[in-house]
Amino acid sequence: MNVTTTVTTVTTVAAITMTTSTDRDRITSTLAGIIGMDVKIAMDRGKTNLFDGDLDVSPVTLSSDWSRVARLLLLASLAVVGSVGNVFMISAIMVEDHLKKKGNAFLVNVALADLLVTGLVIPASAIVILAGHEESPGICRFEWTLEALCFLVTVLTLATIAGENYARLCLPHDKYSALTTTRVTATIITIWVIAGMVVALQSSLDLGPDFCGRKFHGIATPQVIGACIFVIFPALLTIFLYFRLVLRVRRAIRGSFKPPATFSWDYELTKTNIYSFVLFTIFWLPFGTSITISAMKPTSARVLYNLAWFALSKSCINNLLYCVFDRHFRNAYIKLFHYCCCKTTVSFSRRPRGDGSRSSGDVRLRVHIIHSYASPASCRPNITRPNGRDVYEL
């Protein structure tokens, strides 16, 4: 009896021990699974934070650390100053006698791309801030798509401007005359078509980083190829053409060549175009570098969005650069300012000749402003310069 009881007890203890070990293994496995899941979730969260950056930074409404009033004033100021400046730049080429050349239509194309940014992209963000709503994916994608389109148009047009300036200053007149108005128009249309097709393919195939979805997983191979063809190659071509142009002009000036006034004016405009390209590079290179770095290591969204808005501000400054460095743009800006602010009638023309005839290049623009908004008393009187190039009329 005692032996049987002892055997039974031992068997029971062994069964309990085995059961406990099995339960223990189950508990251990369950804990390991829970811990592994927690670790995976933590790693995913860490990865998301690394790639997505700060959630208080918006690609549309900037950082929420700033007050709504400060953001609204900043964007509204950029939109107004940039839009007025780009309109002045386009108008200057249309009304200034020396700037009315077929090659300068490419400058109008750059100003038009900048005007789309300052007139549509930035005001859209200001409206979202003013309404007090969160940015919608539709508005965000509209802005970033238009930004990419204007960026590509500007890059391709800057390369075209470099080629046109080289042909104007360094090639014979018969070769430059091959650049007709029809070809200039066809080139501008082709630039917009190419840029539109590239942006449409990128959007439809969902290549590269998604700025609106806060997904920065590097740059896709097709996007790298596209960047080399449509961004890097035009930029290198622009640098090469301007470098060769400056060398040839300096070599010619050091010799017996005495440049006429028109050549000096064209070279002055070319140098301003070089400054415009340098300005474009300064504003867009940091953003492009950050995108390239994000393909190799995580980059904060705060850095990407701030650099993107810094690049967009180039569209508000480029027109001021032409006013500062080119005399003809500056004269046209002054005339347009007087026309908009205080004159009832303005005339963009040269002094009439002695026989009463005018040259074919003269341009007269008469626009009457409502008298209640005009201030003739604050305007200067009629002025005819001794060299007879400009005439102002009330």
Secondary structure, 3 states (H helix, E strand, C coil): CHHHHHHHHHHHHHHHHHHHHHHHHHHHHHHHHHHHHHHHHHHHHHHHHHHHCCCCEECCCEECCCCHHHHHHHHHHHHHHHHHHHHHHHHHHHHCCCCCCHHHHHHHHHHHHHHHHHHHHHHHHHHHHHHCCCCCHHHHHHHHHHHHHHHHHHHHHHHHHHHHHHHHHHCCHHHHCCCCHHHHHHHHHHHHHHHHHHHHHHHHHCCCCECCCCECCCCCHHHHHHHHHHHHHHHHHHHHHHHHHHHHHHHHHHCCCCCCHHHHHHHHHHHHHHHHHHHHHHHHHHHHHHHHHHCCCCCCHHHHHHHHHHHHCHHHHHHHHHHHHCHHHHHHHHHHHHHHHCCCCCCCCCCCCCCCCCCCCCCCCCCCCCCCCCCHHHCCCCEECCCCCCEECC
